């Protein structure tokens, strides 16, 4: 019933937001900074933006420039499944560069959250991204989607890149999918799969949440998994294509994120209003851009959500050596031919220091010279894969690991 109530509320408020959007654009006149007219326009825009959207925003990566060379970028589908697409950012006319699969989280936001990560990687790499679909748009006939299915998709996507390029790819997993990426690598290594990744970069991921637990980790352990299923899983309402599919709604995940720091978000919208009134368009646009992405929510398949909460955050199956995939135990000791790089943020309050580097101890068969770790000072969770320190300090290390492991 919660999802139905949300949908009804959203439908009822939609005409009011459309009216506010019209008022904002109609009252926006040059030379009215600081006047009552501008304040009405600014307040209307702020109200019209206080809404969630459920469609993936565009990546808007049209070209990449390195030195004096600029290459146009086009998006191509390499492989598509009901729950995700392997999207290729193809650079027209660029020389060969090592293929990289950017593995995005399936955690309430769309893969476009990694837009800046992808844009930076494109400078020196042939980039593919796991573009996960909104579960509320996936019809029931496609069945359930759990953690095993996610791992299946990662393996299939890695194989598709090797088939497409003729080379083993390099995987960069950000946050939540670090566990699945490490598991997929172990499965492929044990099977001697020729498409197993040449290098694996794990960034700010919950590999072992027993280490230095955060408030997010503690929250996951306050209730049994049955409570999460009863209270947080809903059925998709009409008129969506996934009608009656069980999902963890993206609006609930976003609510949880916002509740961690509500004052910061309130202040951001106050700042947006003030910048619009004062005519500081560049500052207002920065806030607009962030919230256009942040308020675009993606529903998770219920099976995937519940299995992730239980196996990653409650019972810690992977670091305990008991994680099951299709009836077999995931053996991370089988990984030998993949270079491993782990990255953590000093101020990360979602995946704290120690949780990602734990992967190093889980992979004793990787030779020491193929294992690297980096702690970035002064950054929180999102600073690990976006912003100035990502571009200037973390990315050069990622690039170094990838290019050093070519062979």
C-alpha positions in Angstrom: 0.0 0.0 0.0 2.9 2.4 0.6 3.9 2.5 -3.0 0.3 3.0 -4.1 0.0 5.9 -1.6 3.2 7.4 -3.0 1.9 7.1 -6.5 -1.4 8.8 -5.7 0.4 11.6 -3.9 2.7 12.1 -6.9 -0.1 12.1 -9.4 -2.1 14.7 -7.3 0.8 17.0 -6.9 1.9 16.8 -10.6 -0.5 19.5 -11.9 0.6 21.9 -9.1 4.3 21.3 -10.0 3.5 21.9 -13.7 1.8 25.2 -12.7 4.8 26.2 -10.6 7.1 25.4 -13.5 5.0 27.6 -15.8 5.0 30.5 -13.2 8.7 30.2 -12.8 9.5 30.5 -16.5 6.8 33.2 -17.1 8.0 35.5 -14.2 11.7 35.0 -15.0 12.6 38.4 -16.5 16.1 39.9 -16.9 16.8 42.9 -14.7 14.4 41.8 -11.9 17.1 40.4 -9.5 16.1 41.0 -5.9 12.5 42.1 -6.7 9.2 40.5 -5.6 8.7 39.2 -9.2 12.0 37.3 -9.1 11.2 35.9 -5.6 7.9 34.5 -6.9 9.8 33.0 -9.9 12.5 31.5 -7.6 10.0 30.1 -5.1 8.0 28.5 -7.9 11.1 26.9 -9.4 12.2 25.5 -6.0 8.7 24.0 -5.5 8.6 22.5 -9.0 12.0 20.8 -8.3 10.9 19.2 -5.0 9.9 16.0 -6.8 11.3 12.6 -7.7 11.7 11.3 -11.2 11.9 7.6 -12.3 13.6 7.7 -15.6 17.4 7.6 -16.2 18.8 11.0 -16.9 21.1 11.3 -20.0 24.8 10.8 -19.6 25.5 13.9 -21.7 29.0 12.7 -22.6 29.3 13.9 -26.2 33.0 14.1 -26.6 36.3 13.7 -24.8 39.4 15.9 -25.1 42.9 14.8 -24.3 45.6 17.3 -25.1 45.0 18.5 -28.6 42.8 15.6 -29.6 39.0 15.6 -29.3 36.9 12.5 -30.1 33.1 12.4 -30.4 31.4 9.9 -28.2 28.4 7.9 -29.1 26.5 5.4 -26.9 26.1 1.9 -28.2 24.4 -1.1 -26.7 26.8 -4.0 -26.5 24.5 -6.4 -24.6 21.0 -6.0 -23.1 19.2 -8.1 -20.6 15.8 -7.4 -19.0 17.4 -5.8 -15.9 20.5 -4.1 -17.4 22.3 -2.9 -20.5 26.0 -3.0 -21.1 26.5 0.5 -22.6 29.6 1.4 -24.7 30.8 4.9 -24.8 32.4 4.6 -28.3 35.0 7.2 -29.2 35.0 7.7 -32.9 38.5 7.7 -34.5 40.4 7.1 -31.2 43.4 4.8 -31.1 43.1 1.5 -29.2 42.9 1.9 -25.5 42.4 -0.8 -22.8 38.7 -1.7 -22.3 37.2 -0.9 -18.9 33.9 -2.0 -17.5 32.6 0.5 -15.0 30.3 -1.5 -12.7 27.6 0.8 -11.2 25.6 0.2 -8.1 22.0 -1.0 -8.1 21.1 0.9 -5.0 18.3 3.4 -5.7 20.0 5.7 -8.2 20.8 5.2 -11.9 24.2 4.5 -13.3 24.4 8.1 -14.4 25.5 8.9 -10.9 28.9 7.7 -12.2 28.8 10.1 -15.2 31.9 12.0 -14.0 33.7 8.7 -13.3 33.0 7.5 -16.8 34.0 10.8 -18.4 37.3 10.8 -16.6 38.1 7.2 -17.5 37.3 7.9 -21.1 40.5 10.0 -21.4 42.7 6.9 -21.5 40.3 3.9 -21.8 37.6 2.3 -23.9 34.7 2.6 -21.4 31.7 0.4 -21.0 29.2 0.8 -18.1 26.6 -1.4 -16.5 23.4 0.6 -17.0 20.8 -1.0 -14.7 17.1 -0.7 -15.5 14.4 0.5 -13.2 12.7 -2.6 -11.8 9.3 -1.0 -11.9 9.6 -1.0 -15.7 10.5 -4.7 -16.0 7.4 -6.9 -16.7 6.8 -9.8 -14.4 7.3 -12.3 -17.2 11.1 -11.8 -16.9 11.0 -13.4 -13.5 12.9 -12.6 -10.2 16.3 -11.0 -10.0 18.6 -11.8 -7.1 22.3 -11.5 -6.3 23.1 -14.5 -8.4 21.5 -12.9 -11.4 23.4 -9.7 -10.8 26.7 -11.8 -10.8 25.5 -13.5 -14.0 25.0 -10.2 -15.6 28.5 -9.0 -14.6 30.1 -12.1 -16.0 28.1 -11.9 -19.2 29.0 -8.3 -19.6 32.7 -9.0 -19.1 32.5 -11.8 -21.7 30.7 -9.5 -24.1 33.5 -6.9 -23.8 36.2 -9.5 -24.5 34.2 -10.7 -27.6 33.8 -7.1 -28.7 37.4 -6.0 -28.3 39.4 -9.3 -28.4 41.0 -8.3 -25.0 40.4 -9.1 -21.4 38.8 -6.1 -19.8 39.6 -4.1 -16.6 36.8 -3.8 -14.1 36.1 -0.8 -11.9 33.4 -1.4 -9.3 32.0 1.5 -7.2 30.5 1.0 -3.8 27.8 -1.7 -3.5 28.8 -3.9 -6.5 32.3 -4.5 -5.1 31.1 -7.7 -3.4 29.5 -9.0 -6.6 32.5 -8.0 -8.8 34.9 -9.8 -6.5 32.6 -12.9 -6.5 32.2 -12.8 -10.3 36.0 -12.6 -10.7 36.5 -15.6 -8.4 33.9 -17.6 -10.3 35.6 -16.8 -13.6 39.0 -17.5 -12.2 37.9 -20.9 -10.9 36.4 -21.7 -14.3 39.5 -20.5 -16.1 37.2 -18.2 -18.1 39.3 -16.4 -20.8 37.3 -13.2 -20.1 38.2 -12.9 -16.4 39.3 -9.3 -15.7 42.9 -8.3 -16.2 42.6 -5.9 -13.3 39.9 -5.3 -10.7 39.5 -1.9 -9.0 37.2 -1.9 -5.9 36.3 1.6 -4.8 34.6 2.3 -1.5 32.8 -1.0 -1.3 31.4 -3.0 1.6 33.6 -6.1 1.2 33.7 -6.8 4.9 31.2 -4.7 7.0 32.5 -6.2 10.2 35.4 -3.8 10.0 34.8 -0.4 11.5 31.0 -0.5 11.0 29.2 2.7 10.0 25.7 3.9 11.0 24.5 2.4 7.7 26.0 -1.0 8.7 24.5 -0.8 12.2 21.1 0.1 10.8 21.1 -3.0 8.6 21.5 -5.1 11.8 18.8 -3.5 13.9 16.1 -5.7 12.4 15.9 -9.3 11.1 15.7 -9.7 7.4 12.0 -10.6 7.7 11.3 -7.1 9.0 12.9 -5.5 5.9 10.8 -7.8 3.6 7.6 -7.0 5.5 8.0 -3.2 5.8 10.2 -2.1 2.9 9.2 -4.3 0.0 6.2 -3.2 -2.1 4.4 -4.2 -5.2 4.7 -1.9 -8.2 1.3 -0.2 -8.8 -0.4 0.5 -12.1 0.2 1.9 -14.7 3.9 0.8 -14.8 5.1 -2.1 -16.9 6.4 -3.9 -13.9 2.9 -4.0 -12.3 2.8 -6.3 -9.2 6.6 -6.9 -9.3 8.0 -6.9 -5.7 10.6 -4.1 -5.3 12.4 -2.0 -2.8 11.2 1.4 -4.0 13.9 4.0 -4.9 12.0 6.7 -3.0 12.5 4.7 0.2 16.2 4.4 -0.4 16.4 8.2 -1.1 14.5 8.9 2.0 17.0 6.9 4.0 19.9 8.8 2.3 18.4 12.2 3.0 17.6 11.3 6.6 21.3 10.9 7.3 21.8 14.6 6.7 18.5 16.4 6.2 19.8 19.9 7.1 22.4 19.8 4.3 19.6 19.2 1.8 17.3 21.8 3.3 20.2 24.3 3.0 20.9 23.4 -0.6 17.3 24.4 -1.6 17.6 27.6 0.4 20.8 28.3 -1.4 19.1 27.6 -4.8 16.3 30.1 -3.9 18.8 32.7 -2.9 21.0 32.2 -6.0 17.9 32.5 -8.3 16.8 35.7 -6.5 20.2 37.2 -6.7 20.8 36.2 -10.3 23.8 33.9 -9.5 22.9 31.5 -12.3 26.1 29.5 -12.4 25.7 28.7 -8.7 22.1 27.8 -9.1 22.9 25.6 -12.0 25.3 23.6 -9.9 22.6 22.8 -7.4 20.1 22.1 -10.2 22.4 19.6 -11.8 23.2 17.8 -8.6 19.5 17.3 -7.6 18.3 16.4 -11.1 20.6 13.4 -10.6 20.0 12.8 -6.9 16.2 12.9 -7.2 16.1 10.4 -10.0 15.4 7.1 -8.3 15.6 3.5 -9.4 13.5 0.7 -7.9 15.5 -2.4 -6.9 14.2 -5.9 -7.4 13.1 -7.2 -4.0 15.1 -10.4 -4.3 18.4 -8.5 -5.0 17.7 -6.0 -2.2 16.9 -8.5 0.5 19.8 -10.9 -0.4 22.2 -7.9 -0.4 21.1 -6.7 3.0 21.3 -10.2 4.4 24.4 -11.6 2.8 26.5 -8.4 2.7 25.4 -6.4 5.7 24.1 -9.0 8.2 25.8 -12.4 7.7 29.0 -11.2 5.9 29.0 -14.3 3.7 31.9 -13.3 1.3 34.6 -12.5 4.0 33.5 -15.5 6.0 34.0 -17.7 2.9 30.5 -19.0 2.8 28.9 -16.9 0.0 27.0 -19.2 -2.4 26.5 -18.7 -6.1 24.3 -21.1 -8.0 24.9 -23.8 -5.4 28.7 -23.4 -5.2 30.9 -21.6 -2.7 32.6 -18.5 -4.0 36.4 -19.2 -3.6 38.3 -15.9 -3.8 41.6 -17.8 -3.4 41.1 -18.9 -7.0 41.9 -15.4 -8.2 45.5 -15.4 -9.6 45.6 -13.6 -12.9 43.9 -10.4 -11.9 45.6 -7.4 -10.5 43.7 -6.0 -7.5 43.5 -2.3 -6.5 41.4 -1.1 -3.6 40.5 2.5 -2.8 39.0 4.0 0.3 38.0 7.5 1.4 39.3 8.8 4.7 36.0 10.4 5.7 33.7 7.8 4.1 30.7 7.4 6.4 29.0 4.8 4.2 31.9 2.3 3.6 34.5 3.2 6.2 38.2 2.7 6.0 39.1 -1.0 6.3 35.9 -2.5 4.6 37.3 -2.4 1.1 40.9 -3.2 1.7 39.7 -6.4 3.3 39.5 -7.8 -0.3 43.3 -7.9 -0.3 43.4 -10.6 2.5 40.6 -12.5 0.7 42.8 -13.0 -2.4 46.1 -14.6 -1.1 46.8 -16.2 -4.5 47.4 -12.8 -6.2 51.1 -12.0 -6.3 52.0 -9.1 -4.0 53.2 -6.9 -6.8 49.7 -7.1 -8.4 48.0 -5.9 -5.2 47.7 -2.2 -4.4 45.7 -0.1 -1.9 45.1 3.6 -1.7 43.4 5.7 1.1 42.5 9.2 -0.2 42.7 11.8 2.6 40.0 14.5 2.9 37.2 12.8 1.0 33.9 11.1 1.9 32.1 8.5 0.0 31.2 10.4 -3.2 34.6 12.0 -3.3 36.2 8.7 -4.0 34.7 8.6 -7.5 33.8 12.3 -8.3 35.2 15.7 -7.7 38.7 17.3 -7.7 40.5 14.6 -5.7 39.1 11.8 -7.8 40.3 13.5 -11.0 43.7 14.7 -9.7 44.8 12.1 -7.2 42.7 8.8 -7.3 42.2 8.5 -11.1 46.0 8.6 -11.9 46.4 5.6 -9.6 43.6 3.7 -11.2 45.1 4.4 -14.6 48.5 3.3 -13.5 47.2 0.0 -12.2 45.3 -0.7 -15.4 48.2 0.2 -17.8 50.7 -1.6 -15.6 48.7 -4.8 -15.9 48.4 -4.8 -19.7 49.7 -8.0 -21.2 
